[in-house]
Amino acid sequence: MNVAEIATTRHTSKAFDASRRIPDEILEQLCTVLRFAPSSVNSQPWHFIVAGSNEAKARIGETLKGTYAYNEPKVRNASHVVVFCARTDLDEAHLANLLAQEDRDGRFASAEARAGQDKSRHYYVGLHREERKDLAEWIDRQVYIALGTLMFSAAAVGVDACAMEGIDTAALDAALGLPEKGLRSVVLLALGYRGEGDFNASLPKSRLPMASVLSTL
Ligand SMILES: Cc1cc2nc3c(=O)[nH]c(=O)nc-3n(C[C@H](O)[C@H](O)[C@H](O)COP(=O)(O)O)c2cc1C
């Protein structure tokens, strides 16, 4: 596999073919990619909602009005749409849940190792909540790791995608009842196959030159 080839040939689909669906086996792989996305101190401060039915996609699409209406057809015609949600808080219950999962997964050779991991995670959560006061931003950064990982993985298995920040997060949160679940929406990813009107498919890619974005030390 040549990862540079994937990076240079993938593109953001601006229109999807409504008649094509992602095969179950590929969708399952992509869901696994989300579950296994890495995050700082394994905090996994997220939840992913995968909408595949017309009804589910319509619930999301109905929130894309006015400024964001240009994104609605992508949501409607994509095979699946992933709503990337952030936890509104990293409370003690979530931290305890993470630790118990790591324990079950055999991560700790001793009680000290377990306590050390718990302490380290609490330190970082406290750092962002109390000292830097950027807990939500820190959580968002983790969510974007999952987004980027899924975007690249989708391209690797021949699935087209369109990330969307052009969304009304408040309307989406209300439509999906996210606050009641301790969640808020951050970004969407439409997944499927390019369709008629995907003008970006035939446009050349444009990026700043290597020397202006990367230097060696
Ligand atoms: C976080 C993020 C948000 C984006 N939001 C939108 C969007 O709301 N609508 C859209 O059509 N494209 C959106 N894009 C697509 C970008 O414009 C596109 O990735 C960029 O121009 C580079 O083009 P490429 O993905 O085809 O290489 C978004 C991309 C990212 C990564």
The ligand as an ORCA input file, in Angstrom:
! r2SCAN-3c Opt
* xyz 0 1
  C     -13.059     19.559      9.042
  C     -13.522     19.767      7.635
  C     -14.710     20.430      7.390
  C     -15.178     20.595      6.087
  N     -16.420     21.140      5.858
  C     -16.944     21.102      4.605
  C     -18.309     21.457      4.365
  O     -19.050     21.840      5.273
  N     -18.779     21.338      3.101
  C     -17.999     20.925      2.044
  O     -18.500     20.823      0.921
  N     -16.698     20.598      2.246
  C     -16.154     20.666      3.484
  N     -14.846     20.278      3.704
  C     -14.002     19.893      2.557
  C     -12.755     20.785      2.368
  O     -13.121     21.973      1.724
  C     -11.720     19.988      1.573
  O     -11.281     18.920      2.362
  C     -10.496     20.810      1.191
  O     -10.853     21.833      0.296
  C      -9.428     19.944      0.534
  O      -9.955     19.247     -0.575
  P      -9.911     17.668     -0.690
  O     -10.564     17.093      0.530
  O     -10.698     17.354     -1.929
  O      -8.477     17.255     -0.796
  C     -14.379     20.125      5.005
  C     -13.169     19.469      5.256
  C     -12.746     19.276      6.548
  C     -11.473     18.514      6.783
*
